[in-house]
Amino acid sequence: MVTQSFGGPWTQEKLEILRRYLDAYTTALKSQSFNLIYVDAFAGSGNWRPGMRYASDHYGEFNEMRKGSASIALDIQDKEFDQMIFIEKNQEFIASLNALKRENPSRHIDIINNDANRVIPSLCRDMGAMDRAVVFLDPYATDVAWSTIEQIAETEKIDCWILFPLMAITRLMPVDREPDEVLSARLDRVFGERKYWHDFYSRAQQQSLWGGGEKLERKRGSDQIAYAYRKRLISKFIKVAPTRRMLKNSMNSKLFDLFFAASNPKGASVAVKIADHILKNW
């Protein structure tokens, strides 16, 4: 079985938030007749170990292998998910997920070896009237297309946790010039349209040996980027949790923002209340 080596304490932080929400979600709906589905869009291997940075005696038991999101979802006990869908592109990780499936023969587990942006739209279209789902979007980088987010929101049946790759996005956006066309296309894919990120840039005067002129530049900092993405989520989902969890590394650098959004008109208020409480207090 392959174990992923990556991340650090922030990885455990996001996974504990997810675990607490899944536990509360299934408990809240256990007396209902819904078919509860968990979708792990970037499932990985099902387990993980902190990266080399933490492979020292200083970090003690933190070096040990830990459960990933797929394994955590399988452990929910009060009310098990009726169906679990693990999506992963990496063939080695698929082998590990299949081993996890064999270890849980009584569970309905579907493992899909494909790009989540191709799979999720069809899953959304196929959801029945009594289906309800939690989707965990935990990409390796800038892998989640805005069109995928839109498809999730349009179901009106899905609660969605979104790990927004703040540092990766910031690196695509130079402060002293606008991104080239390759980088711009990647940003367009994440935000949906250029206008939703290009407004970060404004014209400024520059001086050189050959005289003055204008150039586009962006204010330093990343909070404006996170706020803009949350605003995009608000434009599509019924409700979005007011609180976002900023995840930082040991150098206090901002790596990710964890957002929660709910699409179901009847259940969104309760779902957001639960998620926001966890984001604030854990």
Secondary structure, 3 states (H helix, E strand, C coil): CCCEECCCHHHHHHHHHHHHHHHHHHHHHCCCCCEEEEEECCCCCCEEECCHHHCCHHHHHHHCCEECHHHHHHHCCCCCCCEEEEECCCHHHHHHHHHHHHHCCCCCEEEECCCHHHHHHHHHHHCCCCEEEEEEECCCCCCCCHHHHHHHHHHCCEEEEEEECHHHHHHCCCCCCCCCHHHHHHHHHHHCCCHHHHCCEEEEEEEECCEEEEEEEECCCCHHHHHHHHHHHHHHCCEECCCCEEEECCCCCEEEEEEEEECCCCCHHHHHHHHHHHHHHC
